[in-house]
Amino acid sequence: MDQLAVMVVGAGMGGLAVTLALRQQGIATVLYEQAPELSEVGAGIMLTPNACRALMALGVFEAIDARAQRPGATHYRDYRTGAILTSVHYDEAFQRRYGGPYLTIHRADLQDALKQAVLAHDPTILQLGHRLVEVEQDEHRVTACFANGVRASADLLIACDGIKSVVREQVFGLGSATFSGHVAYRGMVPIERLGPEYRTADTSTTLGPGQHWVMYTVKQGAFLNYVAIPERGAWTEESWSVPATAEELRQEFAHWHASYHQLIDLTPPERLFKWGLFDRAPLPRWVAGRVALLGDAAHPTTPFMAQGAAMAFEDAVVLGRALAASQTLPEALATYERVRLPRGSWVQVRSRFFGQLYHKQAPPDEISLERRAANDVLYPYDAASVPLEGAPLPA
Ligand SMILES: Cc1cc2nc3c(=O)[nH]c(=O)nc-3n(C[C@H](O)[C@H](O)[C@H](O)COP(=O)(O)OP(=O)(O)OC[C@H]3O[C@@H](n4cnc5c(N)ncnc54)[C@H](O)[C@@H]3O)c2cc1C
């Protein structure tokens, strides 16, 4: 293929990762982001072995690992007592089985490590303050129009503009993501406010009726990060992430053990937010002419399997490989869609299923078994070596 010029829109997890993947292949890339600066609201993120392997392929794993934590286990707990019901261990056998570790990290640390790696390739690559408002394309070029009046053209536009993607709606006409019926409250508690039982890298998942609560430490153990997820009929807030109050969270989890209420009370008000969780049915296609969707723009997913960012990293590695291996752009994009769409769609559907399973309070052993079956599909995947012909998935 002749030398390509590529525009990436959105400098979140997917946009930064695919910019790295393209630069690795020597493809000229500009990354446009609407925000005036990159900043992540405080929250944690889990990186499963498949995510770690994709980050290794992008050459950023070591920088991320240095800022991450390695939990020894996930403990499933009872919401009435806080007691451990069963545990899944991330031991040597786990790493051997899946070929990689399991990390937890603060999102800002992850994003910063990706950004530093991108800027190390070329400090001018990242164009902040560019909000895409319109896309035009013909058989020769694709043009992006930004709210600041800038127009830019390239051979390919990769839309990494997230779960509410403008490009998905405009170019694909496929409708927006819809409210999943779940709200995620995310809080961070300084560890010095907590007792010794919280000074561990292990993660916890507590299941209650119609609710669950995930927590683990971030920032080298300096904060306990929690995500508390109740159900709700509608999301009526103007923005999809807004500050939350301790009082409303306490009311949502009124029947839970006192230790959860203590965590809520110890959360500094400026470190408590809530998100409406959105997803949508899998898309029939991710590519239209010279435009390709990647990350949440392609597969808006609930977070119940901790796979949204992982899928974006895998997408990035595979798209980079497809562009390097193909004779033409249509061939490369068809390869990308063929390899990635079935897996991204599978995660969207399975993730919904796990939301239901958690909230109907299935026995922890049943959840462990279901998770293990899903993990056996997800975790061994190696985006750097998966055949570009595509591989079958279980039903
Ligand atoms: C509560 C919660 C917990 C989660 N936990 C995990 C986890 O443990 N593990 C995991 O793998 N995933 C997790 N996820 C999912 C993960 O956060 C997302 O899947 C991931 O951030 C998607 O990356 P992205 O690049 O597609 O989108 P984003 O990271 O959302 O980035 C989109 C970027 O595009 C920019 N943008 C948007 N519109 C425009 C425009 N018009 N013009 C220019 N720029 C634009 C935005 O400003 C943003 O920078 C979680 C999600 C939630 C809500």
The ligand as an SDF file (V2000), in Angstrom:
LIG
                    3D

 53 58  0  0  0  0  0  0  0  0999 V2000
  -17.7680    2.3820   35.5960 C   0  0  0  0  0  0  0  0  0  0  0  0
  -16.8690    1.8710   34.4970 C   0  0  0  0  0  0  0  0  0  0  0  0
  -15.8580    0.9670   34.7990 C   0  0  0  0  0  0  0  0  0  0  0  0
  -15.0360    0.4490   33.7850 C   0  0  0  0  0  0  0  0  0  0  0  0
  -14.0730   -0.4580   34.1020 N   0  0  0  0  0  0  0  0  0  0  0  0
  -13.3150   -0.9990   33.1240 C   0  0  0  0  0  0  0  0  0  0  0  0
  -12.2990   -1.9600   33.4370 C   0  0  0  0  0  0  0  0  0  0  0  0
  -12.0910   -2.3060   34.6100 O   0  0  0  0  0  0  0  0  0  0  0  0
  -11.5670   -2.4950   32.4100 N   0  0  0  0  0  0  0  0  0  0  0  0
  -11.7800   -2.1280   31.0950 C   0  0  0  0  0  0  0  0  0  0  0  0
  -11.0850   -2.6590   30.2000 O   0  0  0  0  0  0  0  0  0  0  0  0
  -12.7200   -1.2140   30.7790 N   0  0  0  0  0  0  0  0  0  0  0  0
  -13.4880   -0.6410   31.7500 C   0  0  0  0  0  0  0  0  0  0  0  0
  -14.4330    0.2910   31.4390 N   0  0  0  0  0  0  0  0  0  0  0  0
  -14.6320    0.6430   30.0180 C   0  0  0  0  0  0  0  0  0  0  0  0
  -13.6030    1.6270   29.5090 C   0  0  0  0  0  0  0  0  0  0  0  0
  -13.5280    2.7430   30.3440 O   0  0  0  0  0  0  0  0  0  0  0  0
  -13.9990    2.0700   28.1080 C   0  0  0  0  0  0  0  0  0  0  0  0
  -14.3540    0.9580   27.3370 O   0  0  0  0  0  0  0  0  0  0  0  0
  -12.8180    2.7670   27.4250 C   0  0  0  0  0  0  0  0  0  0  0  0
  -12.5390    3.9800   28.0880 O   0  0  0  0  0  0  0  0  0  0  0  0
  -13.1650    3.0370   25.9620 C   0  0  0  0  0  0  0  0  0  0  0  0
  -12.1440    3.7560   25.3450 O   0  0  0  0  0  0  0  0  0  0  0  0
  -12.4820    4.6550   24.0920 P   0  0  0  0  0  0  0  0  0  0  0  0
  -11.1810    5.2200   23.6510 O   0  0  0  0  0  0  0  0  0  0  0  0
  -13.2980    3.9240   23.1190 O   0  0  0  0  0  0  0  0  0  0  0  0
  -13.4200    5.8060   24.6510 O   0  0  0  0  0  0  0  0  0  0  0  0
  -13.0650    6.9130   25.7420 P   0  0  0  0  0  0  0  0  0  0  0  0
  -11.9810    6.4390   26.6400 O   0  0  0  0  0  0  0  0  0  0  0  0
  -14.3630    7.3220   26.3190 O   0  0  0  0  0  0  0  0  0  0  0  0
  -12.4570    8.1070   24.8860 O   0  0  0  0  0  0  0  0  0  0  0  0
  -13.2070    8.8360   23.9440 C   0  0  0  0  0  0  0  0  0  0  0  0
  -12.4390   10.1270   23.6580 C   0  0  0  0  0  0  0  0  0  0  0  0
  -13.0290   10.7730   22.5330 O   0  0  0  0  0  0  0  0  0  0  0  0
  -13.1540   12.1460   22.8130 C   0  0  0  0  0  0  0  0  0  0  0  0
  -14.2480   12.6430   21.9690 N   0  0  0  0  0  0  0  0  0  0  0  0
  -15.5690   12.3310   22.0810 C   0  0  0  0  0  0  0  0  0  0  0  0
  -16.2660   12.9650   21.1280 N   0  0  0  0  0  0  0  0  0  0  0  0
  -15.3680   13.6900   20.3990 C   0  0  0  0  0  0  0  0  0  0  0  0
  -15.5000   14.5660   19.2690 C   0  0  0  0  0  0  0  0  0  0  0  0
  -16.7030   14.8210   18.7170 N   0  0  0  0  0  0  0  0  0  0  0  0
  -14.3960   15.1420   18.7690 N   0  0  0  0  0  0  0  0  0  0  0  0
  -13.1580   14.8810   19.3350 C   0  0  0  0  0  0  0  0  0  0  0  0
  -12.9870   14.0810   20.4090 N   0  0  0  0  0  0  0  0  0  0  0  0
  -14.0840   13.4930   20.9380 C   0  0  0  0  0  0  0  0  0  0  0  0
  -13.4540   12.1910   24.3130 C   0  0  0  0  0  0  0  0  0  0  0  0
  -13.1870   13.4630   24.8620 O   0  0  0  0  0  0  0  0  0  0  0  0
  -12.5090   11.1090   24.8250 C   0  0  0  0  0  0  0  0  0  0  0  0
  -11.2210   11.6110   25.0880 O   0  0  0  0  0  0  0  0  0  0  0  0
  -15.2360    0.8550   32.4370 C   0  0  0  0  0  0  0  0  0  0  0  0
  -16.2180    1.8040   32.1330 C   0  0  0  0  0  0  0  0  0  0  0  0
  -17.0330    2.3220   33.1560 C   0  0  0  0  0  0  0  0  0  0  0  0
  -18.0890    3.3390   32.8070 C   0  0  0  0  0  0  0  0  0  0  0  0
  1  2  1  0
  2  3  1  0
  2 52  2  0
  3  4  2  0
  4  5  1  0
  4 50  1  0
  5  6  2  0
  6  7  1  0
  6 13  1  0
  7  8  2  0
  7  9  1  0
  9 10  1  0
 10 11  2  0
 10 12  1  0
 12 13  2  0
 13 14  1  0
 14 15  1  0
 14 50  1  0
 15 16  1  0
 16 17  1  0
 16 18  1  0
 18 19  1  0
 18 20  1  0
 20 21  1  0
 20 22  1  0
 22 23  1  0
 23 24  1  0
 24 25  2  0
 24 26  1  0
 24 27  1  0
 27 28  1  0
 28 29  2  0
 28 30  1  0
 28 31  1  0
 31 32  1  0
 32 33  1  0
 33 34  1  0
 33 48  1  0
 34 35  1  0
 35 36  1  0
 35 46  1  0
 36 37  1  0
 36 45  1  0
 37 38  2  0
 38 39  1  0
 39 40  1  0
 39 45  2  0
 40 41  1  0
 40 42  2  0
 42 43  1  0
 43 44  2  0
 44 45  1  0
 46 47  1  0
 46 48  1  0
 48 49  1  0
 50 51  2  0
 51 52  1  0
 52 53  1  0
M  END
$$$$
